[in-house]
Amino acid sequence: MSEQAVTDEAICQIIKGVISKSAAKGGVTPEMNLQTDLGVDSLGLMSIAFVLEEQVGVDAFSHVDQFINAEYVSDIIKIVREN
């Protein structure tokens, strides 16, 4: 999947697939807070980063700081868009 073809919805679905099913039962939207709404910790953020690297081609290793500092799903979307 090329980065150009990845929609916000597709990124949300990838995140939903990585996190706890109970946390994402209502779906994942860009406005959601990763920690308070979805229960994502730093390990979860890195899991999301590596899945995005595998499925979308984002270089997770080069953007570790950005992923660790992400607060909202929209922050993750922004990382994918900029890289």
C-alpha angles and dihedrals in degrees: 000000000000120000090241091059095050113105127199087251091054091051090049089051091051090051090047089053092054102045131068112295091226092054092052100039091116093046132257123273132181092250094060121111108235095218106033100033100033105022093235115162128187092278089051090050091054091048089053090048094052094046089050089050090053097043103031106022100244111154098238095182092057092049103042093123092052092050093046091050095047112120102174136037086245088062089058090048089051091052090052092047094049096046 
